[in-house]
Amino acid sequence: MKCKLVETLILINTHTRTQTQTLDKIHNHTFNNLPLPSLTHSTISSPLTPSPPNIPKKNKKMVQHPVAEANDQSPFGTLSPSEFYAKHQVTHNSEYITNSRGLKLFTQWWTPLPPTKTIGCVAVVHGFTGESSWFVQLTSILFAKHGFVVCAIDHQGHGFSDGLDNLIYHIPDINPVVEDCMRYFKTFRETHAPNLPAFLYSESLGGAIALYVTLRQRGAWDGLILNGAMCGISAKLKPPWPLEHLLFVVAAVVPTWSVIPTRGSIPELSFKEEWKRKLGCASPKRVTMRPRAATAYELMRVCKELQGRFEEVAVPLLVVHGGDDVVCDPASAKELYERAASADKTLKMYSGMWHQLIGEPEENVNLVFGDMVEWLQNRAERYKDGDVARAAASDGGA
């Protein structure tokens, strides 16, 4: 039976590969000739977070994202890592931890140097095939230089962390990954930020993981930023029809088979600027491969499960998403915003922008991440002034 199934899937895969290549050509021809989008974007806010106008406020300090100093080979540009940290007035540390499954997981953190005052903690959750270094590290540095101690962890099989069964990018079950994040973030906060407001920042699949964290640790977090969150996989990226509906069988029979076709190259669909696309692929920990069967099935299952729990989301919420994201569905992000129980929630849909918002032109990047920094600082200030009610979480949540 297994052999027949494999033969059938090879035929499907061969047929769909041609379709995928055709779609790639269409995408490249269409998007590479589009003019750059304007800086206008739509904002929807709850009563607790009044909607700002589309043009920057006169008294709003514009941020400069560190990615502007990168080049297509290094996130630090021409500087060494230590020189880069010193320039941005942050310190950097890292260590390995061992989880309950015996896997060594890489963790790292960034702390602002005086005279910058530490006003909060941000825990970073990266996406599928990503890592806490490279692009994500630059965003962590941005948050740190604006007053936040920032921690991050490489998920199993990602970055510098061990993989399940020594396999990269293999997540057949999301729950252990969620538990890794919960345990590490809890320990880090107790050690480095015991009396500070704490926020989650997440990208892509990291958004789904972060949502699970807040659902299991109710009242333990002061806010959640979802950047291009995987609340739903775009129909343009899902496996072709017959394979999508047979995926549960494939996952059960050949779970580690890395042959599940998607409709296009994720880096090419994610990064608008070509040099940033090259930088993303230049990471020594980056491997280009198709999703494993069990992982692909789990990601689709996670989206479906979370979509049934949107009303349970009560954490203060900032949802940011590129309007032209063809990797993670913008409509699902909007649906999350509309159905979430959060009293303090904001949706920012950036017209014309793609999945990786850091992959946009510089002025777009500074606008988007400036909105995030402002959101974090405002809520850290409310916490300090006692304006935000926060449930005690002495045990870190259930």
N, C-alpha and C positions, 0 to 999 in steps of 0.2 A: 504493500500500500504506500509506504514511504517513497519508494522509487517512482511509482506512478505519479504521486503528488509532485515530486521534484520535477519529473519530465513535463508535467502540465504547467508548472510555474515557470519553467525555463521558456516554454513557448510564449506564455503571457508576457514574461519579462522582455523577450526579444521583440515582440510586437510593440510593446509600450515604449521601448527604448527609442524607436524611431519617432514616436509621437512626442516624447520628451525632448528630443533634439530639435524637432520642428518648433515646439513651444519656446525653447530657449532662443532660437533664431528670431521668432516673432517678438519675444520680450526684448531682446537686445536691440532690434531694429526700432521698436516702438519707444522704449524708455530712454535709450541713449540719445535720441533726437528731440526729447522734450526740453522746453525751456525750464530753467530753475524756478521752483515755486516761490511765490511771494511769502512774506513773513506773516501773513494773516492766518489765523487759526480760530477754531470755534472753542468756546469755553462754556461749560455748563456747571453750575455750582449749586450746592444746597444753601439754605438760608444762612448757615453759619459761616459760609465762605463766599462772600459776594464776588460776582464775576468781574474781573478787571477788563478794561477796554483792550482791543487788539494791539494798540500802539503802546510802547513802554511808558510807564509813569515817569514823570520828570525826576522824581526823587528816588526812583528805583535804580540801584547800582547794578549795572550790567556785569555779568560774570564772563570770564575768559576761560573756556575749557582747556585743560592742559593738552588735549589732543592736537591743538594748533601747533604744538612744538614737536610733534612726532614726524616721522617720515615713513616711506613705504617699507622700511626694513626694521625699524625699532620704534616702540612707543615713546622712548626717551629721546628720540632724535639723535643729535650728535653728542649728547651727554651720557655719562655713566649713570647707573641707577642712583648711586649715592649723591652725585652732583645734582640730579634732577630733584630728589627729595629735598636737598638743602635749598635749592632755588625756590621751591614752593613752601618752604618752612614747615615741613612735616617730618616725622620720624617713621621708620618702617621696621617691623619685626615679623618673624615667621617661626613656625614650629610645626612638627608633625604630632598628630594625636592618633590613638588607636581606638577604633569603634568596637561595638559589641560583637561584630562579625570578624574581628581580627584584621581588618583592613587599615593600613596607615593612610591617614587623610592629611593633606596639606592645608594649613591655615596661615593667615597673615593679617596684620593690622597696621593702621596708620594713625598717628596722633599729631594734632597741631602743636607747633612750638610757640612759646611766648613771643610776642605779646598777645597772640590769639588766645582767647578764653574758650575752654571746652564747654559747650552748652548742651550737648546731647550725644547719643550713640546711634550709629547706623550700622545695621547688619546687612551685608550684601549677599544676594542669592543669584548666581549666574545661571545662564541658560544651557540648553542641550548643545553638546560639542564645544561649549565655551570653557572658561577658566576664570579664576579670580585675578589672574595676572593679565598682561597685555592690555586690551581696551578697557576692561572692567577696572583694572588698577588705576587708570587715568581718572575715571569717574570717582573712585574712592579717594584719590588725592584731592580732587575738586571739593568733595564734601569735607575732608579733613581740614583743608586750608580755610574753610568757612566755619570752623568751630566744632566739628564733630569727630569723635574717636570712631574709627571705622574698622569693622572686622569682616572677614570673608573666609569661605571654605571652598575647596575644590571637591565637587561631588565624586562619588566612586567612579573610577574609570575616566576621569576628566583631569586635565592639568597634571599636577604632580602627585595626585592621589592614586592609590592602588585600585585596580579594577576587580570586579567580581569575577572569579575564575580567571583572573589575569586578562580580562577582556576590556578593551576601551569602549567607551560610550554605550555600555550595556546596563540598562536599568529595566529589568523585567518586572520590578515591583517598586513603586514610588515610595512606599511607606518607610523602608529603612533609610532612604535619603532624607525624608522629612525628619525622621528621628535624629539623624546625624546633625542636621541644622539646629534643631531644638536644643539638643544637649550642648553643642559647642557654643551657641549664642548665649545660653543660660549661664554657662561657666564663665564666658568672657565678660558678660555684664556684671556678674557678681564680683569679678576680680578688678575690672578696669573702669566700670561705670555704674557703681551700685546705687547712686542717688541721682542719676540723670535720666531724662526722658529717652526712650528707645524707639527707633523706627526701623522698619524693614524696607530695603530698596531691592527691587527684583527686575530681571529682564527675561522675556520670552518664557521658556519652561520654568525658570526661576519664579515667575509670577504665580504659576500653579502651585509650586512648592510653598511659596510664601503664604498663599491663601490657606493651604492646609495648616501651616504653622499657626496662623491667627485663629483658625477654627478650633484648633486643639489647645491653644493657650489663650483663651478668651480673657480679655482685660489686661494681658501682659504687655501689650504693645501700644504705643502712643500714636502710631500712624504707619501706613503702608503705601509705598509708591510702586505702582505697576507700570513698567515701561515696556510696551509692546508685548503684553502678557499673553501667554498661551491659555486663553479662556476658550478658544476654539481654533482648530487648524483650518486654514483657508482651503476652500475647495480646489484652488489652483495648485495646491501642494500635496493633497492627499493622493495615495496610490490609485491607479486606474480602477475603474468600477469592479471588475470581477475579483481582483486581488484584495481590494478593500473589504469585500464581504466574505472572503475566504481567509482573512488574516488570522482569525482566532484559531483556525485549524493549523495553519502554517506555524503559528507561535507555539502551539502545543507539540507539533511533530519535530520541527527544526528551529528551536527558539533562538539560536545564535546565528542563524543564517543571515548574512549581511547582503541581501539581494533584493530588498524591498524597494522598488523604484518610486521616485517622487517626480513631480512634474517640474523639474528645473533644478539648477544648482542653487543651494541656499545662500552662499556668499554673493552670487551674482544677483539674486533677488533681494538681498538684504541691504547691501551698501551702495549708496548712490554714487559716491566719489570713488573712482577707480583706484586711486593710490591707497585709500583706506581698505579697499577690498584686498589689494596686494599685501598690505600690512597684516590684515587678519589671517591671511593664508601663510604669512611668514613666521608665525609663531612656531617655535620648535615643538610645541605640544599639540599642534593642530594636525589632524589627519582627515583627509577627504575620503569618505566612504558612505555607503548607503546604510540606513538604519537597520539594525538587526530585527528579525521578525517579532520576537517577544517585546522588544523595546517599542517598536512602532505600534504594536497592539496596545501596550500599556499607556502610551501617550494619548491615543485616541480614547481609551477608557477613562483616563483622568479628565479629559475635557468633558466627556459626557457626565461623569459624576459631579464635577464642580458646577456644571450648568444647572444641575438639579438642586444645588445648595446656595445659589446666589443670595437668596433672602436671608441666609444665616450670617452673611458678612456684615459685621457691625463696627469694625475698626475704622478710625478716621482714614479716609481713602483719597488718594490722588491717582487717577487713571490717565496716563499719557499714551498716545498711540498715533502712529503715522496714518494719515487718511488713505494712502495708497499702499499700505502693507499687504503683501500677497503671501506672507508666511503665516502670521497669526491674525485671525479674522478680526478686523476693526468692529464689525457689527456685534460680535460676542463681547468685546470690551464695553461697548455702549450698553448692551443688555445687562452686563454686570452692574454698571453704574446705576441704571434705572431700577434694578431689583434689589440692590444692596440695602440693608437696614441701617447703614451708617447714617447718623445725623449730620456728620461733617464729611461731605464727599464732593469731589470735583472731577469733572471729565474735561480733558483737553485733547481735542482731536486736531492734529496739525495737517492741514490740507496739502496734498501733494508730496508728503514725506513718506519714506519707506520704513521697513521693519526696524533696521538699526538706525536709531535717531542720531547716534554718534557718527554715523557714516554720511550724514548730510553735509552740505557746504558750511563753512565756519559760522556765518551769521545765523543760520538755522540752529546749529548746535548750541550756540550761546543763548539763543532765545529759549530753547526747550529746557536746557539744564539750568538756566537762570530761573525759570519758573519752579523747577524742583527745589533749588536752594532756597528760594523765597518761601516756599511752602514749608520746608523743614524748619527754617529759622522762625517763622511765625508761630508754629506750633510748639517749638522749644520755648519761645518767649511766653506763650500762654501757660505752659507747664510751670515755668518759674513764677509767674504771677498768680498761680492757683486758679486759673480760669477753666482748666480742663479736669473733669472728674475722671479719676483713673482707679480701676479696681486693683486691690492688692493682689500680688501674685508671688507670694513668698515661696511657693513650691514650684514656680515656673510653669504652672498650668498642668492640666491633665492630659 
